Amino acid sequence: MPHVSVDVDGVRYEDEVEARLLLTHYLRDRLGKVGTPIGCDTSNCGACTVLMDGLSVKSCSVLAVQADGHEITTVEGLGDGQDLHPMQRAFHEEHALQCGYCTPGMIMAALDLLRDNADPSDEEIRAGLEGNLCRCTGYQNIVRAVRRAADGMRQAERPEEARS
Amino acid sequence: MIPAPFDYVRPSTLNDAVTALREADEEGKVLAGGQSLMPLLRLRLAYPEVLIDVSGLPELRGVRDDGDSIVVGAMATHYEVMRDPLVQAHAPLLAAATSTVADPAVRHRGTFGGSLAHADPAGDLPAVVLTMDGLFVTSAREIPARDFFADYLTSALEPDEILLGVRLPKTYTGWGFHYEKFHRTAQAWAVVGVACLVRRTDGEIAHARIGLTNMGSTPVRAYAVETAVADGPASREAFQSAARDAPDGTNPPSDLHGSAEYRRHLAQVLTARALATAAGV
């Protein structure tokens, strides 16, 4: 069986895996990272989105062997155990979820969006989350949450500008 | 679902990759970004015996300047292609069309070469490469774009042949460009798409090149419209009149996204829009 060496949420794992094992199954079933859910079998829904070397990917569409030598960040790697990540907090504060199934993927896709564009418009947020489906919220509160997180994260990076 | 079992190899030289494909005896499949292949494996619509991962081959990487053309590597991701300075300078039509492919996460993994080799008539990039007269460079030969797309989901690639990249001429540098895509929901495939390049002189259209997505089993050029607008005025009226010929010679599918008749109508409307945007009127 192929060998993989992969960093997940800051921890290095060495494993033998079946070639057909999907990254999402590796994360959930081998590493117990069940914070990353599986929503569909068609690559449409984005619920399983994680970051691979900092870029969003749908972990159902990546083989575990393709993650060999790469860094993966799941939603479980965002908070520090005490405090939520600003994006997680914004989703909570804006009530950007109902059932919560899409939320991990939404949060990871939203972080990817802010990496490219720290101050996105509502339209840019919607385009950036194009690959993530939510069947509960109508997206309004999700867009608000991403905007709130973007504002907060920019101010945290440039506190003097925020005060002026 | 879980894919059927397969073997996996990640060769580090092109020679080893071609050998692995040959040894697989038509039961091998090239894996690039996997964004078309992985859903097919999961749904068990494809069950190759071995996947040959070409991500380790340096020949397939990046975009390079080569005098009067640029060469876009097969493993360049959509994300890389969209942002590449050479592509933006010499093939902005490709950058524009690529930015409409799927969604950001898929564009991070999906590759230029993979989506061309997949040869889906609803894919956005085949019509662009056809419109730009791209030359497909493979491990064995060079194939003009007009000969590369053979049929529905079928390219001219032999079972032991690997696409290295596509040579795009700089002929169209500075031309007006636009990719007009009609789809009903975010991240959906094009019901119909129109790739368009125009060169203007003194308010007239000197040349136009138009390629259609999803108007047949392969991408097709709208030659009748190209001829009709050449040496004519750059006006919306002229474009609408010429675009009536857009469905000529096409054989669009009827499926749950639209009937053939609806697609023929869309081709007319979208071609007129694409010309107007490309010509800046």
Interface residues (C-beta under 8 A of the other chain):
Chain A: P2 E18 A19 R20 L22 H25 D41 T42 S43 N44 G46 T49 M52 L55 S56 V57 K58 C60 S61 V62 L63 V65 Q66 A109 D112 L113 G128 E130 G131 N132
Chain B: M1 I2 P3 A4 P5 F6 D7 Y8 R10 L31 G34 Q35 M38 P39 L41 R42 L43 L51 D53 S55 Y79 A102 D103 P104 A105 V106 H108 R109 A186 Q187
